[in-house]
Amino acid sequence: MQILYTSDLHGNQAQYEAVISYALTNSIDAIIIGGDLAPKDLPGQSYIQGQREFLEFTLPRLVAPLPQSCKVYV
């Protein structure tokens, strides 16, 4: 079993895309994101609302290319 661990992505979509790309290229079976998933700098938005939107909409879109066999733990 191949496991990829990362943390402190802070909503950086380019970093999420790099993690997903690495997982796809290297046949990763599970990804563990250890914390600090959501953006911390949200200009013009409510902090909580912006994080909620990221977790509900953006994060699922970012991990969607992964096969169902690759589990994501946050």
N, C-alpha and C positions, 0 to 999 in steps of 0.2 A: 504494500500500500504506500502510495506517494502522498505526503501531506505537505502543504504549503502554509506557512505561518506568516502573517504580517500584522502590523498595527500602526496606529497614528496616521491614517490616511486623511483624516480631517476633511472628507468630502472632495478631495482632489480627484476629479474625474479622470485626468490623465494617468494618475497613479493607479486608480482602479482598473483602467483599461490595460495598463502594463501588467498588472497582476493576472487579469483574466487571460491576456495573450500568453503569458508565461505558462499558466495552467493548461491552456489548450495545446500549446506546443509540446509540453512535457508530460502529457497524460496524467495530470494530477487527479487524485481520487477525492481529496478533501481540501478545503481552504478554511483556515481558522483566522478570523480577523479579531485580534485581541483587544481592541478598544479604540476609542476616538474615531469612530466611523464617520460622523456627520460633520458638516462644515462648521467652523467656529467664527468666521468673519462673514457676516451676512448683511451687507449695507442695504439700507432701505427696507428691511424686512424685520418682522418680529423674529427674534432668535429662535424661540420654540417653534413657531410656525414654519420657519425655514428648515429647521432640522427635521420636523415631522414630514414635510414635503419631500425632502431628500430620502428619508427612510421608506416612505410609502411609494414613491414614484421613481425617483432617480436610481436608487440602489437596485431595485428589481430589474430595471431596464439594463443596467450595467452588467449584471450577472446572467442575464437571459441567454447569452451565447453559450454558456456552459452546458454540457450534457447533463441530463437528469441524474446520471450516475455520480457526478461530482457534487458532493455535499458541501454546503457553505455554512459554517458555524460562526456566529457573531456574539 
